[in-house]
């Protein structure tokens, strides 16, 4: 029985070791994907910072143009006010004021000079107003260009933000997969280590049982009639089953019976007690040698009382 369990445990260790290596490879692959996703995320975050910086610069430029436009408006208002004031004076005093200035000329040349000077003032006022209006028109155009540029940059920033969110989601999903693979690897490694410990224990038990049986190898033959050791229900029969601890299909070389705690267990046949006491995963157990190479083993006992 122990030898059979040991061989099956060795096979299971091989299977689990192979599975462990597969998980190791998968973890390495997913970690590589995660590094790639994080690198992509860093790149997008850098682009997002650059996009935000460009939007901020455009916003500052827009503020400056708005301030410049306000100064131009103030300048235009001032020049228009000056022109309006002159027009008002002329309107109030009428043409007599203009004639008075012209008639005060000392001679004809002075008259012509005064007339030219008055025309020059009027032309300068008009020219100044036109220049300010042109400056205002140009500034409005620049302001509109900055607004358009900022809107495009904002659209670009929003697109990059969306890409960053998608990259973050992708990185989280890959990280979850990576953690899942690591958990599977951890459980598989723990299972393998448990199987290795179990195989070592079985090796020790096998050697111990072999030693015990060898010491009682020669003797009387059994009666050939084995009695039922306890009146109980069979909960696990002889043959293949799902192991209650490891959850894998394994050969069960014994029979499990259930009975009330403390129920008396009788020997199946007469024989010599060759082992009585705690025996690893079998708990309290008793082994009887019946002769002729036959032995019975009673495990998972609540207590031991043999004679």
Secondary structure, 3 states (H helix, E strand, C coil): CHHHHHHHHHHHHHHHHHHHHHHHHHHHHHHHHHHHHHHHHHHHHHHHHHHHHHHHHHHHHHHHHHHHHHHHHHHHHHHHHHHHHHHHHHHHHCHHHHHHHHHCCCCHHHHHHHHHHHHHHHHHHHHHHHHHHHHHHHHHHHHHHHHHHHHHHHHHHHHHHHHHHHHHHHHHHHHHHHHHHHHHHHHHHHHHHHHHHHHHHHHHHHHHHHHHHHHCCCCCCCCCCCCCCCCCEEEECCEEEECCCCCCEEEECCCEEECCCCCCCCCCCCCEEEEEEECHHHCEEEEEEEECCEEEEEEEECCCCCC
